[in-house]
């Protein structure tokens, strides 16, 4: 039974204030990607036995590095890539046991050629351990693994922290007679612990992410991260204004999964509009198209003018076509113009947008109604049509 289920059962039995402590194993997991640009050139210039190292990354209170020998660690591994995990903080944090997995990422960012080391004990200051013959040079297919001649190595580390006890407190709902205190800005824990980018939103909330994922999916993120200040732990502090937490999480979920939110069509139009703006900002064409399609299905009298304004600003041809199809009915156009909000939105559009609605093939009476409504908007516009 889950903790919440246990608490519910206890409250049902008449116990209104309950505290629970849980003893559990407490592994800490994190991931790091080491990207070696111009790998062919690096391999040519690096002798057998010489290594290149990643930046340090933290998992479970310990610092780690990926150690790559482009031409093998020892003479017997020449002609191979050797990969090792190095415990980089032994002098400070002492011995540690870790399970780790290394993979070469292919051009679709999928792990390949994976090797796993179970429960290795790091006990020396310069301790590193791994695979001398991780991959033969002849197996390193340029078309499959070297995107722009860049080799990407993924390392997943799980550190054994032993047994930990956590305290959880629940109070009965009837005891909560006052408003809860405002929550502190928090790190969104659905992303992995080893996040090396911290996104700061305008409302004070923080969301962690991974530099390599953001940079791989969006050149805009790559540019912004390159200019962002970093902490002593090499975490990029990225400021993102004009975006709320739910939209930011949906944006990141798409970046990590390459799938638009499952409930996009059920979401409020304003939320989808904001997500479309975010997708446009970070040049995520697939997400932008999904938002546009979802908005097409939400067009009605109250939203069509806003949708057209969105097309004016962000050039959404599919959305524009759906709006024009909706407004081509004189009944719909009159209904939009009859509402104050709709009329104000229509007045902000270019004249050509409304003139495009006029169809000489429609019945004369409908032509007259359409022209009358367009003239109403025309006369009230302060843009000098």
C-alpha positions in Angstrom: 0.0 0.0 0.0 1.3 3.5 -0.8 1.8 6.1 1.9 -1.2 8.1 0.8 -3.3 4.9 0.8 -2.1 4.1 4.3 -2.9 7.6 5.5 -6.4 7.4 4.0 -7.1 4.1 5.8 -5.9 5.5 9.1 -8.0 8.6 8.8 -11.0 6.5 7.9 -10.4 4.6 11.2 -10.6 7.9 13.1 -7.0 8.9 13.4 -6.9 12.5 12.2 -3.3 13.5 12.5 -0.8 10.9 11.3 3.0 10.8 10.9 4.7 8.1 8.9 8.4 7.3 8.6 9.6 5.0 5.9 12.9 3.0 5.8 14.0 2.5 2.2 17.1 2.0 0.1 18.2 5.3 -1.2 20.1 5.1 -4.5 20.8 8.3 -6.3 20.8 8.3 -10.1 22.0 10.7 -12.7 23.2 10.9 -16.3 25.9 12.8 -18.2 26.6 13.1 -21.9 30.2 13.7 -23.0 30.3 15.2 -26.5 33.6 15.1 -28.4 33.5 17.3 -31.4 35.7 16.7 -34.4 36.3 13.2 -33.1 38.2 12.0 -36.2 40.7 14.8 -35.7 40.9 14.2 -31.9 41.6 10.5 -32.5 44.3 11.3 -35.0 46.1 13.6 -32.5 45.7 11.4 -29.4 48.2 8.7 -28.8 47.5 5.2 -27.4 47.2 5.5 -23.6 46.2 9.2 -23.7 42.7 10.2 -22.5 40.3 13.0 -22.9 38.0 13.8 -19.9 34.5 15.2 -19.6 33.7 18.0 -17.2 32.9 16.8 -13.7 29.3 16.0 -12.9 27.7 15.2 -9.6 25.6 12.2 -8.6 24.8 11.1 -5.1 27.1 13.6 -3.5 30.1 12.4 -5.4 31.9 14.0 -8.5 32.5 11.9 -11.6 34.1 12.2 -15.0 33.9 10.2 -18.2 37.5 9.2 -19.3 37.7 8.4 -23.0 40.8 6.9 -24.6 40.2 7.6 -28.4 43.0 5.1 -29.4 42.7 2.7 -26.5 44.0 2.7 -23.0 46.7 0.1 -23.3 48.7 -1.4 -26.2 46.4 -4.4 -26.4 43.4 -2.1 -26.9 44.9 -0.1 -29.7 42.4 0.3 -32.5 39.6 0.6 -30.0 37.8 3.3 -28.0 38.3 2.7 -24.3 35.7 4.2 -21.9 36.0 4.5 -18.1 34.1 6.1 -15.3 36.4 8.1 -12.9 35.6 8.9 -9.3 36.7 12.5 -9.2 36.1 13.4 -5.5 37.5 10.5 -3.5 39.8 12.8 -1.4 36.7 14.7 -0.3 33.9 12.1 -0.3 35.7 8.8 0.3 34.9 5.3 -1.0 31.7 4.7 -2.9 29.9 1.9 -4.7 28.2 2.6 -8.0 26.5 0.9 -10.8 27.0 2.6 -14.1 26.2 2.1 -17.8 27.9 3.7 -20.8 26.5 3.9 -24.3 27.4 5.5 -27.6 24.5 7.7 -28.8 23.4 7.3 -32.5 22.2 10.1 -34.7 18.7 9.8 -33.2 20.1 10.2 -29.7 19.3 6.6 -28.9 21.8 4.6 -26.7 23.7 2.0 -28.6 26.6 -0.4 -27.9 25.8 -0.3 -24.2 28.0 -1.8 -21.5 27.1 -2.1 -17.8 29.3 -2.3 -14.6 27.4 -3.6 -11.6 28.3 -2.4 -8.0 31.8 -1.4 -8.6 33.7 -0.1 -5.5 35.8 3.0 -6.0 38.5 3.0 -3.3 41.5 5.0 -4.6 42.1 8.7 -5.3 42.7 8.2 -9.0 40.3 5.3 -9.4 38.7 4.8 -12.7 37.2 1.6 -14.2 35.6 0.6 -17.4 36.1 -1.1 -20.7 39.5 -1.2 -22.6 37.8 -2.5 -25.8 34.5 -0.7 -25.7 34.3 -0.3 -29.5 36.5 -1.0 -32.4 37.3 1.9 -34.7 36.1 -0.1 -37.6 32.7 -0.5 -36.0 32.3 3.3 -35.5 30.1 3.9 -38.5 30.2 7.6 -39.3 26.7 7.6 -40.8 25.3 6.0 -37.6 27.3 7.5 -34.7 29.3 10.6 -35.7 26.7 13.3 -36.2 28.7 16.2 -37.6 31.8 14.2 -36.6 30.8 14.5 -33.0 30.9 11.4 -30.8 28.4 11.5 -27.9 28.9 9.2 -24.9 26.0 8.7 -22.4 26.9 7.6 -18.9 24.1 6.6 -16.4 25.3 6.4 -12.8 23.5 5.0 -9.8 25.2 5.5 -6.4 24.3 3.3 -3.4 23.6 5.7 -0.5 22.6 2.8 1.9 19.4 2.9 4.0 17.6 6.1 4.7 14.5 7.0 6.8 12.2 9.7 5.5 9.4 11.3 7.5 6.0 12.1 6.0 3.3 14.0 7.7 -0.4 14.2 6.9 -3.1 16.2 8.7 -6.8 15.7 8.2 -8.4 18.1 5.8 -10.7 19.4 8.5 -7.7 20.6 10.5 -6.6 22.9 7.7 -8.7 26.0 8.4 -6.3 28.5 7.0 -4.8 29.2 3.6 -1.5 27.3 3.0 1.6 29.3 3.1 3.1 30.3 -0.3 5.4 27.5 -1.5 9.1 28.2 -2.0 10.4 28.1 -5.5 11.1 24.5 -6.3 13.0 22.3 -8.6 10.8 20.1 -10.7 11.9 16.6 -9.7 10.4 14.7 -12.6 13.7 15.4 -14.4 16.8 13.6 -13.4 18.9 14.7 -10.4 22.0 15.4 -12.5 20.4 18.4 -14.3 23.0 20.9 -15.4 20.6 23.7 -16.5 18.3 25.5 -14.1 15.5 27.3 -15.8 14.3 30.3 -13.8 10.7 31.4 -14.7 9.3 34.9 -14.1 7.0 33.7 -11.3 10.0 32.4 -9.3 9.7 28.8 -10.0 12.7 26.7 -11.2 12.8 23.7 -13.4 15.9 21.5 -14.0 16.9 20.2 -17.4 19.9 18.7 -19.2 22.1 20.9 -21.4 22.8 18.2 -24.0 19.1 17.5 -24.5 18.1 21.2 -24.9 21.1 21.9 -27.2 20.4 18.9 -29.4 16.7 19.8 -29.9 16.8 23.6 -30.1 19.5 25.9 -31.5 17.8 28.8 -29.6 18.3 26.9 -26.3 21.9 26.2 -27.3 22.6 29.9 -27.9 20.9 31.0 -24.7 22.7 28.4 -22.6 26.0 29.4 -24.1 25.4 33.0 -22.8 23.9 32.0 -19.4 25.9 32.4 -16.2 27.0 29.2 -14.5 27.3 28.2 -10.8 30.3 26.8 -9.2 28.8 23.3 -9.9 28.7 24.2 -13.6 24.9 24.5 -13.7 23.7 27.0 -16.3 21.3 29.5 -14.8 18.8 30.2 -17.6 16.3 33.0 -17.2 13.0 32.5 -19.2 10.5 35.3 -18.9 6.9 35.4 -20.2 6.3 31.7 -19.7 4.4 30.0 -16.9 5.5 26.7 -15.3 2.8 24.5 -16.9 3.7 25.7 -20.4 7.4 25.3 -19.6 6.9 21.7 -18.4 4.9 20.9 -21.5 7.6 22.4 -23.7 10.3 20.3 -21.9 8.2 17.2 -22.0 8.0 17.5 -25.8 11.8 18.1 -26.0 12.5 15.0 -24.0 9.9 12.7 -25.6 9.5 14.2 -29.1 5.7 13.9 -28.5 3.2 16.7 -28.1 1.1 16.6 -24.9 -1.5 13.9 -25.0 -4.2 16.2 -23.8 -3.4 19.1 -26.1 -6.9 19.2 -27.7 -8.6 19.2 -24.3 -6.4 22.0 -23.0 -7.8 25.6 -22.8 -7.2 27.6 -26.0 -5.1 30.1 -24.0 -2.8 27.4 -22.8 -2.3 26.0 -26.4 -1.7 29.5 -27.7 1.0 30.1 -25.1 2.6 26.7 -25.9 2.6 27.6 -29.6 4.4 30.9 -28.8 6.9 28.9 -26.8 7.4 26.4 -29.6 7.9 29.3 -32.1 10.4 31.0 -29.7 12.5 27.8 -29.5 12.0 26.8 -33.2 10.3 23.5 -32.4 8.4 23.0 -35.7 6.7 19.7 -34.8 5.3 21.1 -31.5 4.3 24.3 -33.2 2.3 22.4 -35.9 0.6 20.2 -33.2 -0.5 23.4 -31.4 -1.8 24.9 -34.6 -3.8 21.8 -35.4 -5.3 21.8 -31.9 -6.3 25.4 -32.1 -8.0 24.8 -35.4 -10.4 22.5 -33.5 -11.2 25.2 -30.9 -12.3 27.9 -33.3 -15.6 29.5 -32.4 -17.1 33.0 -32.1 -15.2 33.8 -29.0 -11.7 32.7 -30.2 -11.6 33.1 -34.0 -10.4 36.7 -33.9 -7.6 35.9 -31.4 -6.6 33.0 -33.6 -6.3 35.3 -36.6 -4.2 37.7 -34.6 -2.0 34.8 -33.7 -1.6 34.0 -37.4 -0.8 37.7 -38.0 2.1 37.5 -35.6 3.4 34.0 -36.0 2.4 33.1 -39.5 0.2 30.0 -39.0 -1.2 29.1 -42.4 -3.2 26.1 -41.2 -4.8 28.1 -38.4 -5.5 31.0 -40.8 -7.2 28.7 -43.3 -9.5 27.3 -40.5 -10.3 30.8 -39.3 -11.2 32.1 -42.8 -13.4 29.0 -43.3 -15.3 29.8 -40.1 -15.6 33.6 -40.9 -16.7 33.0 -44.5 -20.2 32.4 -43.0 -21.9 35.8 -42.7 -23.7 34.5 -39.6 -20.4 33.8 -37.9 -18.7 37.0 -39.0 -21.7 39.1 -37.7 -21.6 37.2 -34.4 -17.9 38.0 -33.9 -18.4 41.7 -34.9 -21.4 41.9 -32.5 -19.3 41.1 -29.5 -17.1 43.9 -28.1 -14.0 41.7 -27.7 -14.4 40.2 -31.1 -14.8 43.6 -32.8 -11.7 44.9 -31.1 -9.7 41.9 -32.3 -11.0 42.2 -35.8 -10.1 45.9 -35.9 -6.4 45.0 -35.3 -6.2 42.9 -38.4 -4.9 44.0 -41.8 -7.7 45.0 -44.3 -6.7 42.2 -46.6 -7.6 39.6 -44.0 -11.3 40.6 -44.0 -11.4 41.4 -47.7 -10.2 37.8 -48.4 -13.5 36.7 -46.9 -15.5 38.2 -49.7 -16.6 35.6 -52.2 -18.2 36.8 -55.4 -19.8 33.4 -55.9 -21.9 33.6 -52.7 -25.6 34.7 -53.0 -26.1 38.4 -53.4 -27.8 38.7 -50.0 -24.9 37.1 -48.3 -22.5 39.3 -50.2 -24.3 42.4 -48.9 -24.2 41.1 -45.3 -20.6 40.3 -45.6 -19.7 43.8 -47.0 -21.9 45.5 -44.4 -20.0 43.8 -41.6 -16.6 44.5 -43.1 -17.6 48.2 -43.5 -18.6 48.2 -39.8 -15.1 47.0 -38.8 -13.6 49.4 -41.3 -15.3 52.5 -40.0 -14.5 51.8 -36.4 -10.8 51.0 -37.0 -8.3 53.6 -36.0 -5.6 52.1 -38.2 -6.5 54.2 -41.2 -7.7 51.4 -43.5 
